[in-house]
Amino acid sequence: MPDERQAQAVNPQSSGRVLQPAFYELNETFDLDSDQLILLEGYTDCGHPAVPAQQPYVFDRDRLRKLLAFLDDPMGDALYLIGPTGCGKTSLVCQVAARLHWPVQMIPVHGRLELDDMLGQKVLDNGSTPFLYGALSIAVREGHILVLDEMDIADPSELAGLYDLLDGAPLVLAQNGGEMIPVHPRFRFVATGNSAGSGDGSGLYQGVLRQSLAWLDRFRCIDVNYPDEFTELSILEQVVPDLPLLVREGMVKLANEIRRLFTGWSDEAGEGEAQLSCTLSTRGLVRWAKLSMRFQGAPRVFEYALEQTLTARVEPAERQAIHRLAEDILGDLWRGGEES
């Protein structure tokens, strides 16, 4: 009897590409210098459209270790990545999957998300009503990673319909005549969120809901935060190597100052400092650096790029406060946009 991992059941919305298992060496795959020889199971590179594109990325060893352990053997668990907006929760999963050639099905959560949106539903097509499989159904059938992005925004009553699946039971599609989809041995259920599932006590994230304890009990958790300064400098070095080091250092310093005022770290706050309602994530930091390179030569180029990245969407008082911080940190570079 063939190993289930040797074949991919192709459903009407699949790519038609058969996924074959493959093994990757840890150090070579993730650019590490461990003295251990560790092989990781993934898939061969068959050009599957659901495999994320590989991007420059600097992996935190501890988080990478925890994620790889889950992907290797979830032991009946789902995985919940918790952290502030834009800190790299989703990109961590996607960049690991990209290097292992593991397809990812992404479900961006919103307040009106229903279980049928994840499972699939019948659609009208030239007088017939074929069943259109949802991202969850495809992931369960074909052995993909399912990412429920911003899970803590979802209605807990809708997620309750997935309890049995997370306990290992086949996925039942009542909408398709009770079709049963056995859980592929390489299926993984991953969720991300800004809160730990108990609601948002900080008031920073609108729409976050308290999740059921019965649901949360099915997850192991990884705490994700913004990378440290060294890591973010390494990221910028990969993404914009032509941007002078002095500028990259100033950008990272400003990002950390904005985050400090966003999260309200009162122990470090100076007298008269106000908490900001926005933050500069790692994603935003990279965008700022890229735009600064794109518009180099423009007057006050770093201000010009930062406005497009962040400050054009905040209140005037906050915009002025952020620009003052930037001028204090970048000095003449900010005022003139020179890169010398």
Secondary structure, 3 states (H helix, E strand, C coil): CCCHHHCCCCCCCCCCCCCCEEEEEHHHHHCCCCCCCCEEEEECCCCCCCCCCCCCCCCCHHHHHHHHHHHHCCCCCEEEEECCCCCCHHHHHHHHHHHHCCCEEEEECCCCCCHHHHHEEECCECCECCEEECHHHHHHHHCCEEEEECHHHCCHHHHHHHHHHHCCCCEEEHHHCCEEECCCCCCEEEEEECCCCECCCCCCCCCCCECCHHHHCCEEEEECCCCCHHHHHHHHHHHCCCCCHHHHHHHHHHHHHHHHHHHCCCCCCCCCCCCCCCCCCHHHHHHHHHHHHHCCCCCCHHHHHHHHHCHHHCCHHHHHHHHHHHHHHHCHHHHHCCCC
